[in-house]
Amino acid sequence: MARRIDSLNVYLQGWIGYYCRCQTPSVVKALDSWIRRRLRAVYWAQWKTHKQRLRQLQRLGLTGYQAGWLSGRPWGPTRISGLNWLGWALPTSHFDQLGLIRLSSRLKTSS
């Protein structure tokens, strides 16, 4: 995941450097949220089995019931990544610790 975030940061820095003047910062904030949601989906796909998902979710701080309910869903990674419990297990601060940049913090709003 660290290599993935490093290469993503390079791309995002170039992107925000080009589009740094924006009249709609809400669009950039929504893009920030979408990127983190997709990274949660990548985590979910990496944890291939029910047992591994259960173990990882409990390690990240979910209760046994929450982890069991979430890991037992038959839905795909994209749908799972939008659920609150996975957002609690992998909050924005988790991605900040991994070094993922926030586009909204580098945005220059034009008036």
PLY file of the C-alpha trace (Angstrom):
ply
format ascii 1.0
element vertex 111
property float x
property float y
property float z
element edge 110
property int vertex1
property int vertex2
end_header
0.00 0.00 0.00
2.90 2.37 0.68
4.19 2.01 -2.88
0.70 2.55 -4.24
0.29 5.73 -2.19
3.73 7.00 -3.24
2.91 6.63 -6.94
-0.56 8.10 -6.37
0.98 11.11 -4.61
3.20 11.82 -7.61
0.17 11.77 -9.89
-1.97 13.87 -7.52
0.74 16.50 -7.06
0.98 16.94 -10.81
-2.78 17.04 -11.15
-3.30 19.66 -8.44
-0.35 21.66 -9.79
-2.16 21.94 -13.10
-5.65 22.48 -11.68
-4.64 24.42 -8.55
-6.93 27.36 -9.30
-10.45 26.19 -8.81
-13.71 28.04 -8.33
-15.44 25.01 -6.86
-13.43 23.65 -3.92
-16.30 21.31 -3.05
-15.46 19.29 -6.17
-11.87 18.84 -4.98
-13.07 17.82 -1.50
-15.39 15.26 -3.09
-12.45 13.95 -5.12
-10.43 13.59 -1.90
-13.25 11.52 -0.40
-13.55 9.40 -3.54
-9.82 8.61 -3.57
-9.93 7.43 0.04
-13.03 5.36 -0.66
-11.27 3.64 -3.56
-8.27 2.91 -1.32
-10.64 1.33 1.22
-11.95 -0.85 -1.62
-8.36 -1.87 -2.42
-7.83 -2.90 1.20
-11.06 -4.91 1.08
-9.99 -6.69 -2.09
-6.58 -7.49 -0.59
-8.25 -9.17 2.38
-9.55 -12.01 0.22
-11.22 -14.33 2.70
-13.91 -13.86 5.32
-11.50 -14.93 8.05
-8.80 -12.47 7.00
-11.32 -9.61 6.70
-12.68 -10.39 10.14
-9.20 -10.43 11.67
-8.10 -7.19 9.97
-11.30 -5.32 10.90
-10.95 -6.34 14.54
-7.29 -5.30 14.47
-8.43 -1.89 13.21
-10.79 -1.46 16.17
-14.23 -2.73 15.14
-16.20 -4.86 17.58
-16.72 -8.54 16.89
-20.30 -7.93 15.79
-19.38 -5.07 13.45
-16.45 -6.97 11.93
-18.52 -10.14 11.54
-21.43 -8.35 9.92
-19.20 -6.40 7.55
-16.97 -9.30 6.55
-20.01 -11.49 5.89
-21.54 -9.23 3.25
-21.59 -10.70 -0.27
-21.18 -7.28 -1.86
-18.21 -6.13 -3.91
-15.38 -3.91 -2.69
-16.82 -0.70 -4.13
-20.11 -1.07 -2.28
-18.45 -2.19 0.96
-16.05 0.76 0.85
-18.97 3.18 1.22
-20.22 1.71 4.49
-19.71 3.64 7.71
-18.04 0.84 9.63
-15.25 0.49 7.09
-14.84 4.27 7.21
-14.47 4.03 10.98
-11.92 1.23 10.67
-9.92 3.08 7.98
-10.47 6.79 8.70
-8.89 9.70 6.86
-6.22 9.90 9.57
-5.07 6.40 8.60
-4.32 7.58 5.08
-2.70 10.75 6.42
-0.31 8.56 8.44
0.53 6.62 5.28
1.45 9.92 3.61
-1.44 10.36 1.18
-1.71 14.04 0.29
-4.99 15.93 0.55
-5.85 17.79 -2.61
-8.05 20.25 -0.74
-5.10 21.42 1.38
-3.09 22.31 -1.74
-5.94 24.09 -3.49
-5.76 27.79 -4.34
-9.24 29.20 -4.62
-9.77 31.97 -7.11
-12.21 34.75 -6.43
0 1
1 2
2 3
3 4
4 5
5 6
6 7
7 8
8 9
9 10
10 11
11 12
12 13
13 14
14 15
15 16
16 17
17 18
18 19
19 20
20 21
21 22
22 23
23 24
24 25
25 26
26 27
27 28
28 29
29 30
30 31
31 32
32 33
33 34
34 35
35 36
36 37
37 38
38 39
39 40
40 41
41 42
42 43
43 44
44 45
45 46
46 47
47 48
48 49
49 50
50 51
51 52
52 53
53 54
54 55
55 56
56 57
57 58
58 59
59 60
60 61
61 62
62 63
63 64
64 65
65 66
66 67
67 68
68 69
69 70
70 71
71 72
72 73
73 74
74 75
75 76
76 77
77 78
78 79
79 80
80 81
81 82
82 83
83 84
84 85
85 86
86 87
87 88
88 89
89 90
90 91
91 92
92 93
93 94
94 95
95 96
96 97
97 98
98 99
99 100
100 101
101 102
102 103
103 104
104 105
105 106
106 107
107 108
108 109
109 110
